Amino acid sequence: MASTAPYKLFNAVLHRKTLVSPHMMRITLADPSIGGMATWAPDQRVKLFFPAEDGSPARLAQEEGWYARFRSMLASRRPAMRTYTIRHLRAEQGEVDIDFVLHGETGPASRWALRAQPGASMQILAPDSGFSAQDAGGFEWKPPQLLKEVLLVADATALPAAMGILDELAAMAEPPQTQAYFEVDSAPDMLPVPDWPGLSVQWLVRDQAPEVVAGALMVEAVQQAFLPAEDSSVGQAAELAEVDIDKDILWEIANTAPEGFYGWIAGESAAVMRLRKYLIKECGIPRESLNLMGYWRYNKAGS
């Protein structure tokens, strides 16, 4: 029987931890129920529920209306909820990999990744493979059918999704011309990438420019990139709605044509805003060809 809801809560335990780089930890969660989990794109988002302030693990009930009950819980008893990307799903083995950016003990997710031991419980809100439409949403990678050129820009928080996108592109019979710009904390945080003749990957290392604000390196790199020749006068005439990134999430999704250029840009909101203006207003790239996603805001806790 097909599920009527695109997402469901999965109970799992920490199976193993793998240090992918100095600032990236791969968390492998396991449970037989994960056999019913799905992922529809390389940037598939899920919600993870961490222990509450009082240390109690998440024990949310699956029944309809769980979110309202979650919001009504006392703050000290409410599990901390954060958004992550599925890096690998091995449904047949009942395992899913989630890559965590490590930033010390400053937040519930990084703290849990550093401290948790195998067997620790975790709840995940993720796509249900039984959902009849086979599209649970929660992803933005929806490239044109005839994909010719890709611009891929990410900081460390968006790197798991970006790496998944590269894996998908590499598996294509004819991968497109792709320019990728990845901002990371240190040289050891650079990860292995696939290879094809049309791929160019530039790693932007923050500890080589410690005085530069988050996201500035990827903005500078894109401003020096070779981009599709578009009519900049069209961009100058385009209306761009103002977004208050201190109050609202910058999240603008592409509405692609059947073929051509496609951009996927994610990271610190102020940096994405600067790239939004540059690409659309100065370069004349159609707004409809760009995914522009503020994954986080500097000095602001996210979910």
C-alpha positions as CSV (number, residue, x, y, z in Angstrom):
1,M,0.0,0.0,0.0
2,A,1.4,3.4,-1.0
3,S,2.1,5.9,1.6
4,T,0.0,9.1,1.7
5,A,2.7,11.2,3.2
6,P,6.0,12.0,1.5
7,Y,8.0,12.0,4.7
8,K,8.1,9.8,7.8
9,L,10.1,9.6,11.0
10,F,12.8,6.8,11.1
11,N,14.4,5.6,14.3
12,A,18.0,4.7,14.0
13,V,21.2,4.3,15.9
14,L,24.8,5.5,15.2
15,H,26.6,2.6,13.5
16,R,30.0,4.2,12.9
17,K,31.8,7.5,12.5
18,T,34.3,8.3,9.8
19,L,36.5,11.4,9.8
20,V,36.3,12.4,6.1
21,S,38.5,15.5,6.7
22,P,39.6,17.6,9.7
23,H,36.2,19.4,9.6
24,M,33.9,16.8,8.2
25,M,32.6,13.7,10.0
26,R,30.6,11.1,8.2
27,I,27.9,9.6,10.5
28,T,26.5,6.3,9.4
29,L,23.1,5.6,10.9
30,A,21.5,2.1,10.8
31,D,18.2,0.4,11.3
32,P,16.1,-2.1,9.4
33,S,13.4,0.6,8.9
34,I,15.9,2.6,6.7
35,G,15.0,0.0,4.0
36,G,11.9,2.1,3.6
37,M,13.8,5.4,3.2
38,A,14.3,7.1,-0.2
39,T,16.3,9.9,-1.7
40,W,15.3,11.6,-4.9
41,A,18.3,13.8,-5.6
42,P,21.9,14.4,-4.6
43,D,20.9,17.4,-2.5
44,Q,18.1,15.6,-0.7
45,R,17.4,17.3,2.7
46,V,16.4,15.5,5.8
47,K,15.7,16.6,9.4
48,L,17.8,15.1,12.3
49,F,16.6,15.3,15.9
50,F,19.3,15.5,18.6
51,P,19.1,15.2,22.3
52,A,17.2,18.0,24.2
53,E,18.8,20.4,26.5
54,D,18.2,18.0,29.4
55,G,20.0,15.2,27.6
56,S,17.0,13.2,26.8
57,P,17.1,11.5,23.3
58,A,14.4,12.3,20.7
59,R,11.4,10.0,21.0
60,L,8.9,11.7,18.7
61,A,5.8,9.6,17.8
62,Q,5.1,8.8,14.2
63,E,1.4,9.7,14.3
64,E,-0.1,12.5,12.3
65,G,0.4,15.9,13.9
66,W,3.8,15.1,15.3
67,Y,5.2,18.5,14.4
68,A,2.5,20.4,16.3
69,R,3.3,18.2,19.3
70,F,7.0,18.8,18.8
71,R,6.5,22.6,18.8
72,S,4.3,22.3,22.0
73,M,7.0,20.5,24.0
74,L,8.8,22.4,26.8
75,A,12.0,23.9,25.4
76,S,14.2,21.9,27.8
77,R,12.5,18.6,26.6
78,R,12.2,19.4,22.9
79,P,14.8,17.7,20.7
80,A,17.1,20.0,18.7
81,M,16.3,19.8,15.0
82,R,18.7,20.5,12.2
83,T,18.7,20.1,8.4
84,Y,21.2,17.9,6.7
85,T,21.8,16.2,3.3
86,I,21.8,12.5,2.6
87,R,25.2,11.7,1.3
88,H,24.7,8.0,0.6
89,L,21.6,5.8,1.2
90,R,22.1,2.0,1.2
91,A,18.5,1.1,1.8
92,E,19.0,-2.6,1.2
93,Q,21.6,-2.6,4.0
94,G,19.5,-0.4,6.3
95,E,22.2,2.4,6.3
96,V,22.4,6.1,5.6
97,D,25.4,8.4,5.6
98,I,25.1,12.0,6.7
99,D,28.2,14.3,6.5
100,F,28.6,16.8,9.4
101,V,30.6,19.9,9.4
102,L,32.6,20.0,12.6
103,H,32.8,23.3,14.5
104,G,33.6,22.2,18.0
105,E,31.1,22.2,20.8
106,T,29.2,25.3,19.6
107,G,26.0,23.6,18.5
108,P,23.9,20.5,19.2
109,A,24.8,18.7,15.9
110,S,28.6,19.2,15.9
111,R,28.6,18.4,19.7
112,W,26.6,15.2,19.1
113,A,28.9,14.1,16.2
114,L,32.0,14.6,18.3
115,R,30.7,12.9,21.5
116,A,28.2,10.2,20.4
117,Q,29.3,6.6,20.5
118,P,28.0,3.7,18.4
119,G,24.5,2.7,19.6
120,A,23.4,6.2,20.3
121,S,19.9,6.8,19.1
122,M,18.8,9.2,16.4
123,Q,15.5,10.1,14.7
124,I,15.4,11.2,11.1
125,L,12.6,12.8,9.1
126,A,13.2,11.6,5.6
127,P,11.4,10.6,2.4
128,D,9.2,7.5,2.5
129,S,9.9,5.2,-0.4
130,G,6.3,4.1,-0.3
131,F,5.1,7.6,-1.3
132,S,3.2,7.1,-4.5
133,A,4.4,10.2,-6.3
134,Q,8.1,9.1,-5.8
135,D,9.0,12.8,-5.2
136,A,8.9,13.8,-1.6
137,G,10.4,17.2,-2.3
138,G,13.1,18.6,-0.1
139,F,15.7,19.0,-3.0
140,E,16.5,21.6,-5.6
141,W,18.7,19.8,-8.1
142,K,16.4,19.5,-11.1
143,P,18.6,20.3,-14.1
144,P,17.4,20.7,-17.6
145,Q,16.9,17.5,-19.7
146,L,19.7,18.7,-22.0
147,L,22.3,20.0,-19.6
148,K,25.1,21.8,-21.3
149,E,26.9,23.9,-18.7
150,V,26.9,23.8,-14.9
151,L,28.0,26.3,-12.3
152,L,28.4,24.7,-8.9
153,V,29.3,26.9,-5.8
154,A,29.3,25.7,-2.2
155,D,30.9,26.4,1.1
156,A,31.6,23.6,3.7
157,T,27.9,23.4,4.8
158,A,26.8,22.7,1.2
159,L,29.7,20.5,0.3
160,P,28.0,17.1,0.9
161,A,25.2,18.1,-1.5
162,A,27.7,19.5,-4.1
163,M,29.8,16.3,-3.9
164,G,26.7,14.2,-4.5
165,I,25.9,16.4,-7.6
166,L,29.4,15.8,-9.0
167,D,29.0,12.1,-8.5
168,E,25.7,12.2,-10.4
169,L,27.2,14.3,-13.2
170,A,30.2,12.0,-13.5
171,A,27.9,9.0,-14.0
172,M,26.2,10.6,-17.1
173,A,27.1,9.2,-20.5
174,E,28.2,12.7,-21.5
175,P,28.8,14.9,-18.5
176,P,28.4,18.6,-19.1
177,Q,31.0,21.4,-18.9
178,T,31.1,22.1,-15.2
179,Q,32.8,24.8,-13.1
180,A,32.9,24.1,-9.4
181,Y,34.1,26.5,-6.6
182,F,34.3,25.1,-3.1
183,E,35.2,27.1,0.0
184,V,36.7,25.1,2.9
185,D,38.5,25.9,6.1
186,S,41.9,24.2,5.3
187,A,43.8,22.4,2.6
188,P,43.2,19.0,4.2
189,D,39.5,19.6,3.9
190,M,39.7,19.3,0.1
191,L,38.0,16.1,-0.9
192,P,38.6,13.7,-3.8
193,V,36.4,14.5,-6.7
194,P,35.4,12.6,-9.9
195,D,37.1,13.6,-13.1
196,W,36.0,14.2,-16.7
197,P,37.3,16.4,-19.5
198,G,34.8,19.2,-19.0
199,L,35.2,19.5,-15.2
200,S,37.1,22.3,-13.5
201,V,37.2,22.3,-9.6
202,Q,38.7,25.2,-7.7
203,W,39.2,24.8,-3.9
204,L,39.2,28.0,-2.0
205,V,41.0,27.6,1.3
206,R,40.0,30.0,4.1
207,D,43.0,29.5,6.4
208,Q,45.2,31.0,3.6
209,A,43.1,34.2,4.0
210,P,41.9,34.2,7.6
211,E,40.9,37.8,7.6
212,V,38.4,37.3,4.8
213,V,34.7,36.9,5.8
214,A,32.9,33.7,5.2
215,G,31.9,33.2,1.6
216,A,34.1,36.0,0.2
217,L,36.5,33.6,-1.5
218,M,33.7,31.9,-3.5
219,V,32.2,35.3,-4.5
220,E,35.6,36.5,-5.7
221,A,36.2,33.2,-7.6
222,V,32.9,33.3,-9.4
223,Q,33.5,37.0,-10.4
224,Q,36.6,35.8,-12.2
225,A,35.0,32.8,-13.8
226,F,34.2,32.4,-17.4
227,L,30.4,32.4,-17.5
228,P,27.9,32.0,-20.4
229,A,27.8,35.0,-22.7
230,E,24.4,36.6,-21.9
231,D,22.9,40.0,-22.6
232,S,23.9,42.0,-19.5
233,S,21.3,44.6,-20.4
234,V,18.6,42.1,-19.8
235,G,20.0,41.4,-16.3
236,Q,20.2,45.1,-15.6
237,A,16.5,45.4,-16.3
238,A,15.5,42.4,-14.3
239,E,13.7,43.0,-11.1
240,L,15.3,41.5,-8.0
241,A,13.2,41.4,-4.9
242,E,14.9,42.5,-1.7
243,V,15.6,39.8,0.8
244,D,16.3,40.6,4.5
245,I,18.7,37.7,5.2
246,D,18.7,38.5,8.9
247,K,15.0,37.8,9.1
248,D,14.2,35.6,6.1
249,I,15.8,32.6,4.3
250,L,17.3,33.3,0.9
251,W,15.9,30.4,-1.1
252,E,15.2,31.0,-4.8
253,I,14.8,28.0,-7.1
254,A,15.5,27.5,-10.8
255,N,12.7,27.0,-13.3
256,T,14.7,25.6,-16.0
257,A,14.3,25.5,-19.8
258,P,14.7,22.1,-21.6
259,E,18.4,22.7,-22.2
260,G,21.3,25.0,-21.4
261,F,23.0,26.5,-18.4
262,Y,22.2,25.6,-14.8
263,G,23.5,27.0,-11.6
264,W,23.4,25.5,-8.1
265,I,24.8,27.9,-5.4
266,A,24.6,27.4,-1.7
267,G,26.3,28.6,1.4
268,E,26.4,31.6,3.7
269,S,23.4,33.9,2.9
270,A,25.3,37.1,2.5
271,A,27.7,35.5,0.0
272,V,24.9,34.0,-1.9
273,M,23.1,37.4,-2.0
274,R,26.2,38.9,-3.5
275,L,26.4,36.2,-6.2
276,R,22.7,36.6,-6.9
277,K,23.2,40.3,-7.8
278,Y,26.4,39.6,-9.7
279,L,25.1,36.7,-11.8
280,I,21.7,38.2,-12.6
281,K,22.3,42.0,-12.7
282,E,25.9,42.2,-14.0
283,C,26.2,39.0,-16.0
284,G,22.7,38.8,-17.3
285,I,22.1,35.2,-16.5
286,P,18.4,34.5,-16.3
287,R,17.1,34.2,-12.8
288,E,15.2,31.0,-13.9
289,S,18.5,29.2,-14.5
290,L,19.8,29.6,-10.9
291,N,19.3,27.9,-7.6
292,L,20.3,30.4,-4.9
293,M,20.2,29.0,-1.4
294,G,21.3,30.5,1.9
295,Y,22.1,27.5,3.9
296,W,23.1,29.5,7.0
297,R,23.7,33.1,8.2
298,Y,26.9,34.2,9.9
299,N,26.4,34.7,13.6
300,K,22.9,33.2,13.5
301,A,21.9,29.7,14.7
302,G,20.0,27.7,12.0
303,S,17.7,24.7,11.7
